[in-house]
Amino acid sequence: MLTPYDLASVSPGSRLRARFLANTLKRHGVNCACDCGCGLGILASLMAREGISPIGFDLNLELVSRAAAKNALEGRLFVANIEEMPFGDASLQAIVVADVIEHLCSPSTAFEEIARVIAPEGMAVLTVPNHNFERVCNLFRLSQAEIGHQRTYSREELEEILRGMSLQVGVHRHVCNIGVAMADAAIAKLAILKYGREAVRGSEMALRTSSLGFVARCYYLACKLSYPVLRLLESILPSALGTENLIVLFHAGRGRQGR
């Protein structure tokens, strides 16, 4: 029987996102990073395989427990809130915030916490859906609220939130193309129609559908077969068609922007 981890790990968006994030951390010489909103541990597991020591947290105890057990990360994953992180000031080399900001009513609080916990020479790596993602969802008559999002963001809108803080954007690019967004939006729409809105809260969709034998196997097979095509599209489509912002934040004045 397929496990929730099996289903979460084949999602096209999750796989591409984890690859981009791990590569970004490696390019900047990171050897230890905290995964905020770690879900079922897809990124934490990849970081460990790439030689980056992971810790992580999520609000959902069941997700954290399953992630720790599946990836041999007991003692490294725990329950916490990004708006009140249990770390000392300037205590982290790197922090990853993948698809979290769009779920928050007050992202400025999270950014202030990020600024507090990363060291002066540290970095924060984020992925946040942009307005292209919202347009794709609109094609499926899928609202951002239905998938737990408060809103999507452009780079300029994120920089406006950061105005006056000690963080600034050092690297920005668009990732995860239109094809990936269409695949993920279709999956979310089908889940809502069959299981209700609560079934698509991030990795929780995998928890809810893993026991539905035939449906779970069809989902798994479809994702496995489509991923090579979607990855090829990612490499050939222009960045303007990306559906997520990939952003690296540094403390203002650090002087390594654009690396």
N, C-alpha and C positions, 0 to 999 in steps of 0.2 A: 504494500500500500504506500502511496506517495505521502510524504510528510509535508508539513507546512514549509519547512526549509526548502524542500525540493521545488515547490511551486514558486516561492519567492525568488529563488536563485535563478530561475529561467526567465523571469520577466525581462523583456528586451531593454526597457528603460533602466532597470536595476543593474543589469550586467554592464551596459555601456557606461552608466554613471560611476559604478565602482571602479571600472578600468581607468576612466579619466582621472578620478580622484587619487587613486593609488599612484598613477604615473606622475601626477602633479607633486605629490608628497616626495616621491623619489627624486624628481628633478631638483627639489630644493633641499635635498640632503637630510630629510626628516628621519629620525630613527625611533621616535615614539610619538603617537598621536591619540587624541581622544575623539571617538565617534559619538557625536550628540544625536540622539534619536536613532540608536543603533538597530532598532527593529529586530529582525531575526539574525543579525550578525553577518550579513553578506559582505559588507565592506570590511568589518573587523577581521573576518576570516581571510580575505584577500590580502589585507595589510600584513597579517602574520606570515603568510606564504611568501610575501615580498621582502621579508626581513624587517618590517616596521612593527615595533612592539605596540599592540593595541590595548586601550581601555575604552569603555563606552558605557552609555546609559540610555535609558528610555523610560517613558512614563508607565508603560504597560509591563506589569510583573510577569505575565505569562510569556510575552515575547522575550524578555530578558532571560528567563529561566530556560526556555527552549534554545535560545541562541548560545548560552553558556554551555549547555549540555552537548549540543551538536558540534560545536567548534572547539571543545576542550579549553574554554575560556573562563572556567569557574574562578571567581575572585577578581576577575577583570571587568565584568559587566555588572551593572547595578541599576537600581531605580532612582531616578533623579529628574529634575526639571531644569531646562536650559535657562529659565528666568531666575533661577536661584541655585547655581551650581556649587557643589560641595568641594570646591578647590580653593586653595589660598591664592592671594594676589600674585600675579606674575609667575605662576607655578607650572605652566604647560608650554612645551616647545611648539606644539601644533594642535589645532582643534579643527575637526571637520563637522560641518553643519549641512548635511545633504537632505534637501527637500524638507526642511523644517520651517524656515522663515515664513513661507506662504500660509502656514497653518495658524500663525500667531495673530492675535488681535492687536498686540502692541509690540512690534518687532524691535522698537528702540530699546526696550528693556533687555531683550536678548543680546543686542549688540553691545550695550553697556557692560553686560556680564562677560561677553567675549573679550572686550577690551581689558577688563579687570584680570582675567585669569591667564591670558597669554603673556609670556615673557616679552621684554622689550625687543628682543631679536627673534621672537616667535612669529607665527603666522596663523591665520584662519582661512580655511578653504570652504567655500560655500557653493551649493547649487540651488538655484531658485528659478521656478518656471517663469518664462517671459510671456509677452502678449501673444506670440505665435502659438504657444500652447493653448491659451484661452480660445483662440480662433479655431483651432482644431477641435477642441471640446464643443464649441458652438455648432460645428458641423454635425455632431452626434446629439445635439440638443441636451448636452450635459453641462450643467452649471458648475462653477467652482465650488459652491456650497455643497453640492452633492458628493464631491470627493474630499470634503473636509478642508478646502482651501478658503482663506479669507479673500485673497486676491493674487494676481500675478504682478510682476515688476519688470520695468526696464532698468538698464544700468543707471540712468539719470535719476530715477525714482529712488533707487537704493542709495545713491550718493546723497540725495537730499535728506534721507533719514540719518545718514552718518555725519551730516554737517554739524560741526561743533564738537564732535567726539574725537577721541585720539586715534581712530582708525581711518584708513583711507584705502581706496581700491588701487592695488598694485598691478594686478593682471585681470583681464576680462576677455572672455571669448564665449561664443555661442556653441553649444554642444547638443547632442541628441536631436536628430533631424525630424522632419515632419512625418516621415514613415514610422519612426519609433513612437512618436506621440499618437499617431492614428491607431497603432496596435494597442497601446496602453489605454487609450480612450475607449476603444471598442470593448476591451476586456472589462473596464469599469462599468460601461453602460450595460452590458449583459449581466454583470453581477448585481447591479441595482435592480434590473427588471426581474431577476429570479430570486434574489435573496434580500432585497431591500437596501436602503441607503447605508445602513450601518455596516454592511458587508464590505465596503470599499475603503475603510479607514487605514490606508497604507498597508503594512504587512499583515494587518488583521484579516484582510481578505483571504490570505493564504491559510490562516487558522480556521476560518469558517468553511472553506471549500475543500480542504484536503481530505475530508472523510467522504466526499461525494464521488466515490469511485470513478464512474465513467466520465463525468464532467471534468474531474481533476486530471484524468489521463489525457483527455482531448486537449485541455488547456496546456498541459505539459508538452505534448507532442507538437502542437501548433507553435508554441514559443521556440522549441528547439529547432524546428524546421525553418522558421522565419528569421532567426537571429543572423545567420550568415548573410542573408540578403540585406537585412537592415544595417548590418555593420558595413557592408559594401557601400550602401547609400550614404552612410555617415561620412565615408572617406571621399566621396565624389561630389556631394551636394555643397553648394556655397554656404558659408557660415551664416549668411543672412536668413537661411531657412532653419536655423537651430531653434529649438523650443525651450532651452534652458540657459540661464546665465551660469557660467562657471567663473567664480570670482575668488581671487586671493587677496586677503586683507592683511596689511601690515600696520604697525603703529606709525602714526604720522611722523615724518622726519627720519624714518629708518634709512632711506636712501637706497633701497634695493628694488624699487618699483620697476616692473617690466621685465624682471629676470625670467 
